[in-house]
Amino acid sequence: MLDLDKILEDVKACRIIPEQDVLEMCLLGQELLISEGNVQSVAVPVVVCGDIHGQLHDLITLFKIGGEPPLKRYLFLGDFVDRGFNSLETFLLLLVYKLKYPDKIYLIRGNHESRQITSVYGFYDECLRKYSNANVWRYCCELFDYISLGAYIMGGLGGRDGVFCVHGGLSPGLETLDEIRKIDRKQEVPHDGSMCDLLWSDPEKDVDGWALSPRGAGYLFGEGETSKFLHRNGLSLVARAHQLVMEGYKELFDGGLVTVWSAPNYCYRCGNVAAVLALDESLTREYTTFESVQGKNDNNDRDGYDPTTITNNNNNNVGFQRGNVFLTTRQKPATEYFL
């Protein structure tokens, strides 16, 4: 019998989790995730989070300042792994919470939840380094195939005001949520097609309709296509991740789409802040940004660090409050990361 509380403690401390425990967790995760549809229905209130990319200590900060499950409900928009130092622990932390509180943690697949991408951008090498074999990487990749492609959030007041959440964006081959629900998601992320588009596409204000993406997968889509998708499906917002935003979040298309980015100081050098989006029963949007855990995004000792206290622009220590915005200085110009 798995001791999930002990595993949670060990993951937060970056202790190696026995390979057999990881296998059992992934098998339990498959049983749980297979019961969820391609487009999960998520209740409100909920906190929507963007890319994490293996930045474990920033994820711990996110939970500590926002409220750990089951006190809050969270929806993560994919890209849990790669680039950061602790991709495995980041994913296992989310998986443990999902197993403990399945109606408080929801996961959406990102383009990095893929065998091909993780073989190149860090997760495979991390697992090989920690276990001297690729078994744990394989267990996790098999679980990735079960993760949902999107989520639908309907406010408690009902009406035509739902929110569609996805990692990347829209697809020219998908006009409705029902069409997304019919996709066979239990597979490696394809190189093209509708499933690929959901994980790889990006909004672009200068595009009229659809355009080829410079990423080499997915499409660029403009305001017109976004508006049509919203109208057809009774939505007020598309919430997605996938692109670095220096300010943590960015609304486009007259507020019809938002990009949320939750990995502060991405790649430990970009100097960006991170953000999360809180949606209440009436789907009122409230953004909170937070800074990177300076010097803690590695395996160093975390003693003495208190993420519940953050410094604002006036250099005063302030406790986390709903809606507070914490800013940081850009350390260098933003780089466009296409993956």
C-alpha positions as a LaTeX table, in Angstrom:
\begin{tabular}{lrrr}
\hline
Residue & $x$ (\AA) & $y$ (\AA) & $z$ (\AA) \\
\hline
Met1 & 0.00 & 0.00 & 0.00 \\
Leu2 & 1.43 & 3.36 & $-1.03$ \\
Asp3 & 1.97 & 5.92 & 1.72 \\
Leu4 & 1.05 & 9.02 & $-0.28$ \\
Asp5 & 1.68 & 11.38 & 2.63 \\
Lys6 & 5.25 & 10.15 & 3.00 \\
Ile7 & 5.79 & 10.28 & $-0.76$ \\
Leu8 & 4.50 & 13.85 & $-0.75$ \\
Glu9 & 7.00 & 14.78 & 1.96 \\
Asp10 & 9.85 & 13.01 & 0.15 \\
Val11 & 9.02 & 14.63 & $-3.20$ \\
Lys12 & 9.04 & 18.11 & $-1.67$ \\
Ala13 & 12.45 & 17.35 & $-0.17$ \\
Cys14 & 13.76 & 16.01 & $-3.51$ \\
Arg15 & 14.36 & 12.54 & $-2.11$ \\
Ile16 & 14.43 & 9.72 & $-4.64$ \\
Ile17 & 11.12 & 7.87 & $-4.76$ \\
Pro18 & 11.54 & 4.08 & $-5.15$ \\
Glu19 & 10.99 & 2.96 & $-8.73$ \\
Gln20 & 8.27 & 0.50 & $-7.69$ \\
Asp21 & 6.36 & 3.30 & $-5.94$ \\
Val22 & 6.50 & 5.44 & $-9.08$ \\
Leu23 & 5.16 & 2.53 & $-11.12$ \\
Glu24 & 2.28 & 1.97 & $-8.69$ \\
Met25 & 1.45 & 5.68 & $-8.67$ \\
Cys26 & 1.41 & 5.82 & $-12.46$ \\
Leu27 & $-0.84$ & 2.75 & $-12.68$ \\
Leu28 & $-3.25$ & 4.30 & $-10.17$ \\
Gly29 & $-3.08$ & 7.52 & $-12.16$ \\
Gln30 & $-4.05$ & 5.67 & $-15.34$ \\
Glu31 & $-7.11$ & 4.18 & $-13.62$ \\
Leu32 & $-8.13$ & 7.63 & $-12.42$ \\
Leu33 & $-7.42$ & 9.62 & $-15.59$ \\
Ile34 & $-9.10$ & 7.15 & $-17.95$ \\
Ser35 & $-12.39$ & 8.00 & $-16.24$ \\
Glu36 & $-12.00$ & 11.66 & $-17.21$ \\
Gly37 & $-13.06$ & 12.82 & $-20.64$ \\
Asn38 & $-10.99$ & 14.62 & $-23.26$ \\
Val39 & $-12.64$ & 17.82 & $-22.03$ \\
Gln40 & $-12.98$ & 17.67 & $-18.26$ \\
Ser41 & $-15.79$ & 19.52 & $-16.50$ \\
Val42 & $-14.24$ & 21.55 & $-13.69$ \\
Ala43 & $-16.24$ & 23.26 & $-10.97$ \\
Val44 & $-15.68$ & 26.76 & $-9.63$ \\
Pro45 & $-14.02$ & 28.34 & $-7.81$ \\
Val46 & $-10.78$ & 27.19 & $-9.41$ \\
Val47 & $-7.21$ & 28.44 & $-9.83$ \\
Val48 & $-5.86$ & 28.03 & $-13.38$ \\
Cys49 & $-2.09$ & 27.57 & $-13.68$ \\
Gly50 & 0.16 & 27.61 & $-16.74$ \\
Asp51 & 3.49 & 25.95 & $-17.54$ \\
Ile52 & 5.63 & 24.78 & $-14.59$ \\
His53 & 8.55 & 23.13 & $-16.47$ \\
Gly54 & 10.20 & 21.28 & $-13.63$ \\
Gln55 & 10.57 & 24.29 & $-11.34$ \\
Leu56 & 9.59 & 22.36 & $-8.23$ \\
His57 & 10.26 & 25.00 & $-5.60$ \\
Asp58 & 8.25 & 27.57 & $-7.52$ \\
Leu59 & 5.38 & 25.07 & $-7.67$ \\
Ile60 & 5.65 & 24.59 & $-3.91$ \\
Thr61 & 5.54 & 28.37 & $-3.56$ \\
Leu62 & 2.44 & 28.51 & $-5.73$ \\
Phe63 & 0.66 & 26.07 & $-3.44$ \\
Lys64 & 1.87 & 27.68 & $-0.22$ \\
Ile65 & 0.76 & 31.18 & $-1.12$ \\
Gly66 & $-2.44$ & 30.13 & $-2.85$ \\
Gly67 & $-3.56$ & 27.34 & $-0.54$ \\
Glu68 & $-2.62$ & 23.69 & $-0.79$ \\
Pro69 & $-5.11$ & 21.07 & $-1.91$ \\
Pro70 & $-7.74$ & 20.28 & $-0.75$ \\
Leu71 & $-8.21$ & 23.87 & 0.45 \\
Lys72 & $-8.24$ & 25.10 & $-3.15$ \\
Arg73 & $-9.12$ & 23.56 & $-6.51$ \\
Tyr74 & $-6.40$ & 23.78 & $-9.20$ \\
Leu75 & $-6.30$ & 23.24 & $-12.94$ \\
Phe76 & $-2.85$ & 22.89 & $-14.53$ \\
Leu77 & $-2.57$ & 23.54 & $-18.26$ \\
Gly78 & 0.31 & 21.18 & $-19.04$ \\
Asp79 & 4.08 & 21.30 & $-19.53$ \\
Phe80 & 4.86 & 20.02 & $-16.06$ \\
Val81 & 8.26 & 18.69 & $-17.14$ \\
Asp82 & 11.43 & 19.59 & $-19.10$ \\
Arg83 & 13.90 & 22.48 & $-18.85$ \\
Gly84 & 13.73 & 22.76 & $-15.05$ \\
Phe85 & 16.00 & 20.90 & $-12.62$ \\
Asn86 & 13.24 & 18.87 & $-10.95$ \\
Ser87 & 10.84 & 17.68 & $-13.62$ \\
Leu88 & 10.26 & 14.30 & $-11.99$ \\
Glu89 & 9.48 & 15.73 & $-8.56$ \\
Thr90 & 7.24 & 18.37 & $-10.12$ \\
Phe91 & 5.16 & 15.78 & $-11.93$ \\
Leu92 & 5.09 & 13.41 & $-8.96$ \\
Leu93 & 3.94 & 16.22 & $-6.67$ \\
Leu94 & 1.00 & 16.92 & $-8.96$ \\
Leu95 & 0.30 & 13.20 & $-9.32$ \\
Val96 & 0.26 & 12.63 & $-5.55$ \\
Tyr97 & $-2.19$ & 15.49 & $-5.10$ \\
Lys98 & $-4.32$ & 14.12 & $-7.94$ \\
Leu99 & $-4.43$ & 10.69 & $-6.30$ \\
Lys100 & $-5.23$ & 12.14 & $-2.88$ \\
Tyr101 & $-7.74$ & 14.76 & $-4.01$ \\
Pro102 & $-9.02$ & 13.88 & $-7.51$ \\
Asp103 & $-11.70$ & 16.58 & $-7.50$ \\
Lys104 & $-9.25$ & 19.28 & $-6.36$ \\
Ile105 & $-6.45$ & 18.81 & $-8.91$ \\
Tyr106 & $-7.05$ & 18.68 & $-12.66$ \\
Leu107 & $-4.35$ & 18.16 & $-15.28$ \\
Ile108 & $-4.30$ & 18.99 & $-19.00$ \\
Arg109 & $-1.68$ & 17.58 & $-21.34$ \\
Gly110 & 0.93 & 19.92 & $-22.77$ \\
Asn111 & 3.19 & 19.45 & $-25.77$ \\
His112 & 6.02 & 18.47 & $-23.41$ \\
Glu113 & 4.04 & 15.53 & $-22.04$ \\
Ser114 & 5.46 & 13.56 & $-24.95$ \\
Arg115 & 8.09 & 10.88 & $-25.43$ \\
Gln116 & 9.75 & 12.69 & $-28.30$ \\
Ile117 & 9.96 & 16.09 & $-26.63$ \\
Thr118 & 11.04 & 14.81 & $-23.19$ \\
Ser119 & 13.80 & 12.80 & $-24.86$ \\
Val120 & 15.38 & 16.08 & $-25.94$ \\
Tyr121 & 14.52 & 18.73 & $-23.35$ \\
Gly122 & 15.60 & 17.19 & $-20.08$ \\
Phe123 & 13.07 & 14.84 & $-18.50$ \\
Tyr124 & 14.52 & 11.65 & $-19.99$ \\
Asp125 & 18.07 & 12.56 & $-18.95$ \\
Glu126 & 16.89 & 13.49 & $-15.45$ \\
Cys127 & 15.21 & 10.12 & $-14.94$ \\
Leu128 & 18.24 & 8.30 & $-16.32$ \\
Arg129 & 20.54 & 10.22 & $-13.97$ \\
Lys130 & 18.40 & 9.53 & $-10.90$ \\
Tyr131 & 17.61 & 5.85 & $-11.53$ \\
Ser132 & 20.38 & 4.68 & $-13.90$ \\
Asn133 & 17.68 & 3.38 & $-16.25$ \\
Ala134 & 14.75 & 4.74 & $-18.25$ \\
Asn135 & 11.96 & 2.82 & $-16.50$ \\
Val136 & 10.56 & 5.76 & $-14.53$ \\
Trp137 & 10.57 & 7.91 & $-17.66$ \\
Arg138 & 8.58 & 5.19 & $-19.46$ \\
Tyr139 & 6.07 & 4.90 & $-16.62$ \\
Cys140 & 5.45 & 8.64 & $-16.69$ \\
Cys141 & 5.20 & 8.81 & $-20.48$ \\
Glu142 & 2.62 & 6.03 & $-20.48$ \\
Leu143 & 0.61 & 8.05 & $-17.96$ \\
Phe144 & 0.91 & 11.18 & $-20.12$ \\
Asp145 & $-1.17$ & 9.40 & $-22.78$ \\
Tyr146 & $-4.14$ & 9.34 & $-20.39$ \\
Ile147 & $-4.14$ & 13.06 & $-19.53$ \\
Ser148 & $-7.09$ & 15.10 & $-20.82$ \\
Leu149 & $-6.74$ & 17.52 & $-23.73$ \\
Gly150 & $-8.82$ & 20.33 & $-22.27$ \\
Ala151 & $-11.27$ & 21.46 & $-19.62$ \\
Tyr152 & $-14.60$ & 23.25 & $-19.53$ \\
Ile153 & $-15.39$ & 25.56 & $-16.63$ \\
Met154 & $-18.98$ & 26.71 & $-16.24$ \\
Gly155 & $-19.83$ & 29.36 & $-13.70$ \\
Gly156 & $-22.25$ & 28.53 & $-10.93$ \\
Leu157 & $-24.70$ & 31.01 & $-12.41$ \\
Gly158 & $-24.90$ & 29.04 & $-15.69$ \\
Gly159 & $-25.53$ & 30.84 & $-18.97$ \\
Arg160 & $-23.36$ & 31.24 & $-22.05$ \\
Asp161 & $-20.24$ & 32.19 & $-20.18$ \\
Gly162 & $-18.11$ & 29.06 & $-19.95$ \\
Val163 & $-14.30$ & 28.95 & $-20.09$ \\
Phe164 & $-12.42$ & 26.51 & $-22.33$ \\
Cys165 & $-8.95$ & 25.62 & $-21.05$ \\
Val166 & $-6.27$ & 24.07 & $-23.24$ \\
His167 & $-2.49$ & 24.00 & $-23.34$ \\
Gly168 & $-1.82$ & 25.48 & $-26.77$ \\
Gly169 & $-4.80$ & 26.71 & $-28.72$ \\
Leu170 & $-7.41$ & 26.08 & $-31.37$ \\
Ser171 & $-7.42$ & 23.88 & $-34.47$ \\
Pro172 & $-8.88$ & 24.48 & $-37.94$ \\
Gly173 & $-10.19$ & 20.91 & $-37.75$ \\
Leu174 & $-12.19$ & 21.45 & $-34.55$ \\
Glu175 & $-15.21$ & 23.72 & $-34.35$ \\
Thr176 & $-16.87$ & 22.46 & $-31.18$ \\
Leu177 & $-16.03$ & 20.98 & $-27.80$ \\
Asp178 & $-17.97$ & 17.87 & $-28.80$ \\
Glu179 & $-15.51$ & 17.28 & $-31.64$ \\
Ile180 & $-12.63$ & 17.47 & $-29.14$ \\
Arg181 & $-14.43$ & 14.93 & $-26.97$ \\
Lys182 & $-14.34$ & 12.40 & $-29.84$ \\
Ile183 & $-10.53$ & 12.40 & $-30.27$ \\
Asp184 & $-8.64$ & 9.23 & $-29.31$ \\
Arg185 & $-6.19$ & 10.83 & $-26.90$ \\
Lys186 & $-4.50$ & 7.64 & $-25.67$ \\
Gln187 & $-1.45$ & 7.99 & $-27.89$ \\
Glu188 & 1.84 & 9.79 & $-28.27$ \\
Val189 & 1.30 & 13.40 & $-29.34$ \\
Pro190 & 1.01 & 13.31 & $-33.17$ \\
His191 & 3.15 & 15.50 & $-35.40$ \\
Asp192 & 0.06 & 17.04 & $-36.99$ \\
Gly193 & $-3.71$ & 16.92 & $-36.86$ \\
Ser194 & $-6.29$ & 18.21 & $-34.42$ \\
Met195 & $-4.80$ & 16.71 & $-31.25$ \\
Cys196 & $-1.42$ & 18.18 & $-32.14$ \\
Asp197 & $-3.00$ & 21.59 & $-32.75$ \\
Leu198 & $-4.60$ & 21.72 & $-29.30$ \\
Leu199 & $-1.18$ & 21.27 & $-27.71$ \\
Trp200 & 0.94 & 23.37 & $-30.09$ \\
Ser201 & $-1.06$ & 26.28 & $-31.56$ \\
Asp202 & $-0.66$ & 29.94 & $-30.58$ \\
Pro203 & $-2.82$ & 33.07 & $-30.85$ \\
Glu204 & $-1.49$ & 35.93 & $-32.96$ \\
Lys205 & $-3.13$ & 39.35 & $-33.17$ \\
Asp206 & $-1.71$ & 40.04 & $-36.63$ \\
Val207 & $-3.14$ & 36.86 & $-38.17$ \\
Asp208 & $-6.42$ & 36.89 & $-40.05$ \\
Gly209 & $-7.80$ & 33.36 & $-39.84$ \\
Trp210 & $-5.12$ & 30.66 & $-39.75$ \\
Ala211 & $-1.38$ & 30.67 & $-40.51$ \\
Leu212 & 1.43 & 28.15 & $-40.30$ \\
Ser213 & 3.22 & 28.19 & $-36.95$ \\
Pro214 & 6.96 & 28.90 & $-36.78$ \\
Arg215 & 7.14 & 26.13 & $-34.18$ \\
Gly216 & 6.72 & 23.58 & $-36.97$ \\
Ala217 & 3.57 & 22.14 & $-35.38$ \\
Gly218 & 0.12 & 23.57 & $-34.80$ \\
Tyr219 & $-1.16$ & 26.87 & $-36.22$ \\
Leu220 & $-1.30$ & 30.55 & $-35.51$ \\
Phe221 & $-4.89$ & 31.75 & $-35.15$ \\
Gly222 & $-6.38$ & 35.22 & $-34.94$ \\
Glu223 & $-9.17$ & 37.09 & $-33.22$ \\
Gly224 & $-11.78$ & 36.12 & $-35.80$ \\
Glu225 & $-11.31$ & 32.38 & $-35.32$ \\
Thr226 & $-11.27$ & 32.83 & $-31.55$ \\
Ser227 & $-14.52$ & 34.79 & $-31.62$ \\
Lys228 & $-16.21$ & 32.15 & $-33.79$ \\
Phe229 & $-15.09$ & 29.36 & $-31.46$ \\
Leu230 & $-16.35$ & 31.23 & $-28.41$ \\
His231 & $-19.74$ & 31.93 & $-30.01$ \\
Arg232 & $-20.26$ & 28.37 & $-31.29$ \\
Asn233 & $-19.56$ & 26.86 & $-27.89$ \\
Gly234 & $-21.19$ & 29.35 & $-25.55$ \\
Leu235 & $-17.91$ & 30.52 & $-24.11$ \\
Ser236 & $-16.59$ & 33.81 & $-22.81$ \\
Leu237 & $-12.90$ & 32.89 & $-22.62$ \\
Val238 & $-10.18$ & 30.58 & $-23.89$ \\
Ala239 & $-7.52$ & 30.13 & $-21.18$ \\
Arg240 & $-4.24$ & 28.63 & $-22.36$ \\
Ala241 & $-0.52$ & 28.49 & $-21.53$ \\
His242 & 2.36 & 27.42 & $-23.84$ \\
Gln243 & 4.00 & 30.84 & $-24.35$ \\
Leu244 & 6.34 & 32.74 & $-22.05$ \\
Val245 & 4.73 & 35.98 & $-20.87$ \\
Met246 & 7.09 & 38.32 & $-19.02$ \\
Glu247 & 4.24 & 39.78 & $-16.97$ \\
Gly248 & 2.86 & 36.32 & $-16.09$ \\
Tyr249 & $-0.37$ & 36.65 & $-18.06$ \\
Lys250 & $-1.64$ & 38.42 & $-21.15$ \\
Glu251 & $-5.16$ & 38.93 & $-22.44$ \\
Leu252 & $-5.81$ & 39.16 & $-26.18$ \\
Phe253 & $-8.76$ & 39.61 & $-28.52$ \\
Asp254 & $-10.76$ & 42.00 & $-26.36$ \\
Gly255 & $-10.44$ & 39.68 & $-23.38$ \\
Gly256 & $-11.61$ & 36.58 & $-25.26$ \\
Leu257 & $-8.32$ & 34.75 & $-24.70$ \\
Val258 & $-5.67$ & 34.75 & $-22.00$ \\
Thr259 & $-2.22$ & 33.20 & $-21.79$ \\
Val260 & $-1.20$ & 32.18 & $-18.26$ \\
Trp261 & 2.44 & 31.41 & $-17.46$ \\
Ser262 & 3.33 & 29.94 & $-14.05$ \\
Ala263 & 7.11 & 29.36 & $-14.21$ \\
Pro264 & 8.82 & 32.48 & $-12.79$ \\
Asn265 & 12.31 & 33.33 & $-14.02$ \\
Tyr266 & 11.88 & 30.68 & $-16.70$ \\
Cys267 & 14.99 & 28.59 & $-17.34$ \\
Tyr268 & 16.47 & 30.43 & $-14.33$ \\
Arg269 & 17.43 & 33.39 & $-16.49$ \\
Cys270 & 14.45 & 35.09 & $-18.19$ \\
Gly271 & 13.52 & 37.36 & $-15.27$ \\
Asn272 & 9.77 & 37.01 & $-15.80$ \\
Val273 & 7.16 & 36.81 & $-13.10$ \\
Ala274 & 4.60 & 34.00 & $-12.98$ \\
Ala275 & 0.83 & 34.22 & $-12.72$ \\
Val276 & $-2.24$ & 32.19 & $-11.86$ \\
Leu277 & $-5.85$ & 32.95 & $-12.75$ \\
Ala278 & $-8.57$ & 32.55 & $-10.12$ \\
Leu279 & $-12.14$ & 32.14 & $-11.36$ \\
Asp280 & $-15.03$ & 32.46 & $-8.92$ \\
Glu281 & $-18.64$ & 31.30 & $-9.20$ \\
Ser282 & $-19.51$ & 34.13 & $-11.60$ \\
Leu283 & $-16.27$ & 33.54 & $-13.59$ \\
Thr284 & $-14.83$ & 36.85 & $-12.46$ \\
Arg285 & $-11.13$ & 36.82 & $-13.32$ \\
Glu286 & $-8.51$ & 37.59 & $-10.72$ \\
Tyr287 & $-4.81$ & 37.35 & $-11.57$ \\
Thr288 & $-2.05$ & 36.95 & $-9.02$ \\
Thr289 & 1.61 & 37.14 & $-9.98$ \\
Phe290 & 4.59 & 35.94 & $-7.99$ \\
Glu291 & 8.37 & 35.91 & $-8.22$ \\
Ser292 & 10.84 & 33.10 & $-8.49$ \\
Val293 & 12.26 & 31.44 & $-5.41$ \\
Gln294 & 15.68 & 33.02 & $-5.71$ \\
Gly295 & 18.44 & 30.45 & $-5.38$ \\
Lys296 & 16.02 & 27.65 & $-4.52$ \\
Asn297 & 15.38 & 26.15 & $-7.94$ \\
Asp298 & 17.93 & 23.43 & $-7.47$ \\
Asn299 & 18.67 & 20.75 & $-4.91$ \\
Asn300 & 20.05 & 23.16 & $-2.33$ \\
Asp301 & 18.82 & 23.13 & 1.25 \\
Arg302 & 15.58 & 25.07 & 1.59 \\
Asp303 & 15.81 & 25.64 & 5.37 \\
Gly304 & 14.79 & 29.11 & 6.46 \\
Tyr305 & 12.76 & 29.82 & 3.35 \\
Asp306 & 9.20 & 31.01 & 3.98 \\
Pro307 & 7.25 & 31.33 & 0.73 \\
Thr308 & 4.21 & 32.73 & 2.53 \\
Thr309 & 6.04 & 36.05 & 2.86 \\
Ile310 & 6.84 & 37.98 & $-0.31$ \\
Thr311 & 8.41 & 41.37 & $-0.84$ \\
Asn312 & 6.48 & 43.97 & $-2.81$ \\
Asn313 & 7.80 & 46.98 & $-4.74$ \\
Asn314 & 8.10 & 49.06 & $-1.56$ \\
Asn315 & 10.37 & 46.43 & 0.01 \\
Asn316 & 7.75 & 45.70 & 2.66 \\
Asn317 & 7.07 & 42.10 & 3.62 \\
Val318 & 3.46 & 41.32 & 2.90 \\
Gly319 & 1.50 & 38.10 & 3.34 \\
Phe320 & $-0.27$ & 36.67 & 0.32 \\
Gln321 & $-3.67$ & 38.19 & $-0.28$ \\
Arg322 & $-6.14$ & 37.41 & $-3.03$ \\
Gly323 & $-5.46$ & 39.66 & $-5.98$ \\
Asn324 & $-2.08$ & 41.00 & $-4.88$ \\
Val325 & 0.39 & 41.52 & $-7.70$ \\
Phe326 & 4.08 & 41.07 & $-6.95$ \\
Leu327 & 6.51 & 42.41 & $-9.53$ \\
Thr328 & 10.12 & 41.69 & $-10.32$ \\
Thr329 & 12.77 & 43.44 & $-12.41$ \\
Arg330 & 13.61 & 41.92 & $-15.77$ \\
Gln331 & 17.08 & 40.48 & $-15.62$ \\
Lys332 & 17.54 & 40.38 & $-19.38$ \\
Pro333 & 15.39 & 40.82 & $-22.49$ \\
Ala334 & 12.80 & 38.13 & $-23.08$ \\
Thr335 & 13.74 & 35.30 & $-25.39$ \\
Glu336 & 11.18 & 33.62 & $-27.63$ \\
Tyr337 & 11.11 & 29.95 & $-26.65$ \\
Phe338 & 9.40 & 27.97 & $-29.37$ \\
Leu339 & 9.16 & 24.77 & $-27.33$ \\
\hline
\end{tabular}
